[in-house]
C-alpha cells in the first residue's frame, strides 16, 4: 500500500499598507525574490515572505484592518516606488530579521500619494531557514530497507 504524504503550499496573507505612519511588519525572512512580485503597472518588483515576530496589521483599499499574530506568515509585494527601492537596497536573505515600517505619506505635485518606508535588517539573526523541499536526514546506521 502506498503511503501518500500531502504537501500543501505555504500560504500567507499579503500586507496592505494603510496611510498612517508607524505601521510595520517585523519578522524573519523566509523567502526573498528581487523580481518575484508584480507592481501596479505589471512590472517586476521584490516579494518577501516573512514569519512575524511581532503583531502586524494589514489594510485593504476600504481601510479595513486585519491583524496578524507572531508566528503568522505574511507576504509583502514591494510594488510601491519607495518600498521597491529600499527593499532592493536592503537585499534581505532567508534567516535575516527585518522590520519594514511606513514612516509617512506625502502628496505629489500630481495629487497622488507617495508612501515613505524605512527598513531595518539584522543579517542572519533569525536563524537558519529550512529549504522548502529538504529531505529528512537519516543519521542511523540502519540500512534504508
C-alpha positions as CSV (number, residue, x, y, z in Angstrom):
1,X,0.0,0.0,0.0
2,X,1.3,3.4,-0.9
3,X,1.7,5.9,1.9
4,X,1.0,9.3,0.4
5,X,2.2,12.4,2.1
6,X,0.2,15.6,1.5
7,X,2.3,18.7,0.8
8,X,0.4,22.0,1.0
9,X,1.9,25.2,-0.4
10,X,2.5,27.6,2.4
11,X,0.0,30.4,2.2
12,X,0.5,33.8,3.7
13,X,-1.6,37.0,3.8
14,X,-0.5,39.9,1.7
15,X,0.2,43.1,3.6
16,X,-1.7,46.1,2.5
17,X,-0.2,49.4,3.7
18,X,-2.5,52.0,5.3
19,X,-2.0,55.7,5.4
20,X,-0.8,56.2,9.0
21,X,2.9,56.2,9.9
22,X,4.1,53.6,12.3
23,X,2.5,50.6,10.6
24,X,5.2,47.9,10.5
25,X,5.9,44.3,9.6
26,X,8.7,42.7,11.7
27,X,9.9,39.2,11.5
28,X,12.2,36.6,10.0
29,X,12.7,36.5,6.2
30,X,11.6,33.1,4.9
31,X,11.9,33.9,1.2
32,X,13.0,36.8,-0.9
33,X,12.9,37.2,-4.6
34,X,14.2,40.5,-6.1
35,X,11.7,40.2,-9.0
36,X,9.2,37.8,-7.6
37,X,6.3,40.2,-7.4
38,X,4.3,42.3,-9.8
39,X,3.7,46.0,-9.2
40,X,0.6,48.1,-10.1
41,X,1.8,48.6,-13.7
42,X,2.6,44.9,-14.3
43,X,6.3,45.4,-13.8
44,X,8.5,43.1,-11.7
45,X,9.2,44.1,-8.1
46,X,10.6,42.4,-4.9
47,X,8.5,39.9,-3.0
48,X,9.2,38.9,0.6
49,X,7.7,36.2,2.8
50,X,8.1,36.9,6.5
51,X,7.3,34.9,9.6
52,X,6.2,37.5,12.1
53,X,8.0,38.0,15.4
54,X,5.7,40.9,16.4
55,X,2.0,41.6,15.7
56,X,1.3,43.3,12.4
57,X,-1.7,44.9,10.7
58,X,-2.8,45.0,7.1
59,X,-5.3,47.4,5.4
60,X,-7.4,46.9,2.3
61,X,-8.4,49.6,-0.1
62,X,-11.5,50.4,2.0
63,X,-9.3,50.9,5.1
64,X,-10.5,47.7,6.8
65,X,-7.9,46.3,9.2
66,X,-6.7,42.7,9.5
67,X,-4.4,41.8,12.4
68,X,-1.7,39.1,12.2
69,X,-0.1,37.5,15.2
70,X,3.5,36.5,15.8
71,X,4.3,33.2,14.0
72,X,2.0,34.0,11.1
73,X,3.4,34.0,7.6
74,X,2.8,37.2,5.6
75,X,3.9,38.4,2.2
76,X,5.0,41.8,1.1
77,X,4.9,42.7,-2.6
78,X,7.2,45.8,-2.8
79,X,5.5,47.4,-5.7
80,X,5.4,51.0,-4.4
81,X,8.2,53.2,-5.7
82,X,9.9,53.9,-2.3
83,X,9.3,50.4,-0.9
84,X,10.7,48.8,-4.0
85,X,13.9,50.9,-3.8
86,X,14.5,50.3,-0.1
87,X,13.9,46.5,-0.3
88,X,16.2,46.1,-3.3
89,X,18.9,48.1,-1.5
90,X,18.5,46.0,1.7
91,X,18.7,42.8,-0.3
92,X,17.4,40.6,2.5
93,X,18.2,36.8,2.7
94,X,16.3,34.0,4.4
95,X,17.2,34.0,8.1
96,X,17.5,37.8,8.3
97,X,15.3,39.6,10.8
98,X,13.7,42.6,9.1
99,X,11.4,45.5,10.1
100,X,9.6,47.3,7.3
101,X,7.9,50.5,8.6
102,X,5.7,53.0,7.0
103,X,7.2,56.4,8.0
104,X,4.9,58.8,6.2
105,X,2.7,59.7,3.3
106,X,3.4,62.7,1.1
107,X,1.3,64.3,-1.6
108,X,3.0,64.6,-5.0
109,X,2.6,67.5,-7.4
110,X,0.1,65.5,-9.5
111,X,-2.1,64.9,-6.4
112,X,-1.1,61.3,-5.9
113,X,0.2,59.9,-2.6
114,X,3.8,58.6,-2.1
115,X,4.4,56.3,0.9
116,X,7.7,56.5,2.6
117,X,9.3,53.5,4.2
118,X,12.2,52.6,6.5
119,X,13.8,49.2,6.7
120,X,16.0,47.8,9.5
121,X,17.7,44.5,9.0
122,X,19.7,42.2,11.2
123,X,21.6,39.8,8.9
124,X,21.3,36.1,9.9
125,X,19.8,37.0,13.3
126,X,16.6,35.0,12.6
127,X,18.5,31.7,12.4
128,X,18.6,29.2,9.5
129,X,15.6,28.7,7.3
130,X,14.8,25.1,6.3
131,X,14.7,24.7,2.5
132,X,11.2,24.1,1.1
133,X,11.9,20.5,-0.2
134,X,14.6,19.5,2.3
135,X,14.6,15.7,2.9
136,X,15.0,14.3,6.4
137,X,18.5,13.0,7.0
138,X,18.7,9.6,8.5
139,X,21.7,9.5,10.9
140,X,21.1,5.9,12.0
141,X,23.4,3.1,11.0
142,X,20.4,1.0,9.9
143,X,20.1,0.3,6.1
144,X,17.2,2.2,4.5
145,X,15.2,-1.1,3.8
